[in-house]
Amino acid sequence: MQTALLKEYVSKAKDLELSCYEQKLLCDNLEQKLSHINYQRKNKENEKKEFKKFSWINYIASAIWWGISVLPPLIGISMLVGVALYIIALICGIMHFSIPFIDRIYIFLKTYPVIGMFKLIFNCIIIGAGGGFLLLFLCGIISGSKKNVKKENQKIEENNTNVQKELIAYESKSQIISNNLACARRSYQTTLKTKEDFYSLNIIYPKYRDLVSVGMFNEYLQSGRCYTLEGHEGAYNLYEEEKFKEIILTKLDDIISRLDTIIANQEELANEIIRSRNEANRIATTIENSLQNIENNEITRRYYEEITARNTSYLAWTAYKFNYKI
């Protein structure tokens, strides 16, 4: 095969590999975005609240609960008050201070030293806890009234309305991404089939039909380091030699992980991979931020049309150059 024709063929094979790589990235990116949006939508659905119904049983139970909920702290506070009154009464008795209420407590404690102390504290607990229970019970009655339930349901309705609006937005975005993902997958499968047909000419050995290998063959041929694929001075041999000497990276994942610090021997391939990644991210972001369908979105429509045109041109080129209709 003439060198010029081989250069052209390998260059197109490299472009096909990059196109497949880019479209695969786009599909993966859209799948992640779709999964993320569906996750957000599910979480948003959980923010919906059920309307409250007025029930006499719940009404009374709620009021009782309001009262019971404050009993422990009220008991503690009342006990402290009782102890404080006991100490104050003793001090007033010793110092001969006269406070009518405290005097009565002092006389009671003097008459019943031990039992009086416990009764004082116990009475404080009963009065404090009982009063607190009654107060909170009344608060529970007010809180659980029909009027209050109606107000709470109004707030719930407002919340649910806002949640529903956001769910509709999520659904719309999910549908757009889902439609574009289906289109991206069809385009990707078509390009894979085009690549398979392109390689069916059997110009490149099957072992080397991947992005990194073909990309390096293209660099060898375009730079004049090689003029053929086979033979001692061919691209296959040079590629294996540089691979053995670890002059180049031959695994796509290794190249991707070192795109910022790639060695000079593969700078051109690294730059093309970066461009493909940026393009896939650009299209995915455009789709995510669009509220239009594929047909109405000029950027994505043009993107898929260009892929179709390129795929057609590859097959037309093989038919013209090799008289080989696929």
ChimeraX attribute file (.defattr): number of C-alpha atoms within 10 A of each C-alpha:
attribute: neighborCount
match mode: 1-to-1
recipient: residues
	/A:1	10
	/A:2	8
	/A:3	14
	/A:4	11
	/A:5	12
	/A:6	18
	/A:7	20
	/A:8	14
	/A:9	21
	/A:10	22
	/A:11	19
	/A:12	19
	/A:13	23
	/A:14	24
	/A:15	19
	/A:16	24
	/A:17	21
	/A:18	22
	/A:19	23
	/A:20	22
	/A:21	18
	/A:22	22
	/A:23	24
	/A:24	18
	/A:25	19
	/A:26	26
	/A:27	21
	/A:28	17
	/A:29	18
	/A:30	25
	/A:31	16
	/A:32	12
	/A:33	20
	/A:34	20
	/A:35	13
	/A:36	13
	/A:37	18
	/A:38	17
	/A:39	12
	/A:40	13
	/A:41	19
	/A:42	13
	/A:43	12
	/A:44	15
	/A:45	14
	/A:46	9
	/A:47	12
	/A:48	16
	/A:49	14
	/A:50	10
	/A:51	15
	/A:52	11
	/A:53	11
	/A:54	15
	/A:55	12
	/A:56	12
	/A:57	9
	/A:58	12
	/A:59	17
	/A:60	16
	/A:61	16
	/A:62	18
	/A:63	22
	/A:64	19
	/A:65	14
	/A:66	22
	/A:67	22
	/A:68	17
	/A:69	13
	/A:70	14
	/A:71	19
	/A:72	11
	/A:73	12
	/A:74	21
	/A:75	21
	/A:76	14
	/A:77	16
	/A:78	21
	/A:79	22
	/A:80	15
	/A:81	17
	/A:82	22
	/A:83	17
	/A:84	13
	/A:85	19
	/A:86	20
	/A:87	14
	/A:88	15
	/A:89	25
	/A:90	19
	/A:91	13
	/A:92	15
	/A:93	18
	/A:94	10
	/A:95	9
	/A:96	10
	/A:97	12
	/A:98	12
	/A:99	13
	/A:100	9
	/A:101	9
	/A:102	18
	/A:103	17
	/A:104	13
	/A:105	21
	/A:106	25
	/A:107	15
	/A:108	17
	/A:109	20
	/A:110	15
	/A:111	11
	/A:112	13
	/A:113	12
	/A:114	10
	/A:115	11
	/A:116	18
	/A:117	19
	/A:118	17
	/A:119	15
	/A:120	20
	/A:121	20
	/A:122	16
	/A:123	14
	/A:124	22
	/A:125	22
	/A:126	16
	/A:127	14
	/A:128	21
	/A:129	24
	/A:130	17
	/A:131	15
	/A:132	20
	/A:133	22
	/A:134	17
	/A:135	13
	/A:136	21
	/A:137	22
	/A:138	16
	/A:139	16
	/A:140	20
	/A:141	18
	/A:142	14
	/A:143	17
	/A:144	21
	/A:145	15
	/A:146	16
	/A:147	12
	/A:148	14
	/A:149	16
	/A:150	16
	/A:151	11
	/A:152	15
	/A:153	17
	/A:154	13
	/A:155	14
	/A:156	17
	/A:157	16
	/A:158	12
	/A:159	14
	/A:160	18
	/A:161	13
	/A:162	12
	/A:163	19
	/A:164	16
	/A:165	11
	/A:166	15
	/A:167	19
	/A:168	12
	/A:169	14
	/A:170	19
	/A:171	15
	/A:172	15
	/A:173	22
	/A:174	20
	/A:175	15
	/A:176	20
	/A:177	25
	/A:178	16
	/A:179	14
	/A:180	21
	/A:181	21
	/A:182	13
	/A:183	15
	/A:184	20
	/A:185	16
	/A:186	12
	/A:187	21
	/A:188	22
	/A:189	15
	/A:190	16
	/A:191	22
	/A:192	19
	/A:193	13
	/A:194	20
	/A:195	23
	/A:196	13
	/A:197	16
	/A:198	21
	/A:199	16
	/A:200	12
	/A:201	12
	/A:202	9
	/A:203	13
	/A:204	19
	/A:205	11
	/A:206	10
	/A:207	7
	/A:208	13
	/A:209	17
	/A:210	17
	/A:211	23
	/A:212	23
	/A:213	20
	/A:214	24
	/A:215	23
	/A:216	23
	/A:217	28
	/A:218	24
	/A:219	20
	/A:220	21
	/A:221	22
	/A:222	17
	/A:223	10
	/A:224	10
	/A:225	14
	/A:226	20
	/A:227	20
	/A:228	20
	/A:229	23
	/A:230	14
	/A:231	10
	/A:232	10
	/A:233	13
	/A:234	17
	/A:235	24
	/A:236	22
	/A:237	15
	/A:238	20
	/A:239	21
	/A:240	14
	/A:241	13
	/A:242	14
	/A:243	13
	/A:244	11
	/A:245	9
	/A:246	10
	/A:247	14
	/A:248	20
	/A:249	19
	/A:250	19
	/A:251	12
	/A:252	14
	/A:253	10
	/A:254	11
	/A:255	21
	/A:256	14
	/A:257	10
	/A:258	12
	/A:259	17
	/A:260	12
	/A:261	10
	/A:262	19
	/A:263	14
	/A:264	11
	/A:265	14
	/A:266	19
	/A:267	15
	/A:268	14
	/A:269	23
	/A:270	23
	/A:271	14
	/A:272	14
	/A:273	22
	/A:274	16
	/A:275	14
	/A:276	20
	/A:277	18
	/A:278	14
	/A:279	17
	/A:280	23
	/A:281	17
	/A:282	14
	/A:283	17
	/A:284	24
	/A:285	15
	/A:286	14
	/A:287	24
	/A:288	19
	/A:289	12
	/A:290	17
	/A:291	16
	/A:292	14
	/A:293	16
	/A:294	19
	/A:295	10
	/A:296	11
	/A:297	14
	/A:298	11
	/A:299	15
	/A:300	20
	/A:301	13
	/A:302	13
	/A:303	12
	/A:304	16
	/A:305	13
	/A:306	12
	/A:307	18
	/A:308	14
	/A:309	10
	/A:310	18
	/A:311	21
	/A:312	13
	/A:313	12
	/A:314	20
	/A:315	17
	/A:316	16
	/A:317	16
	/A:318	17
	/A:319	13
	/A:320	11
	/A:321	10
	/A:322	11
	/A:323	10
	/A:324	12
	/A:325	11
	/A:326	12
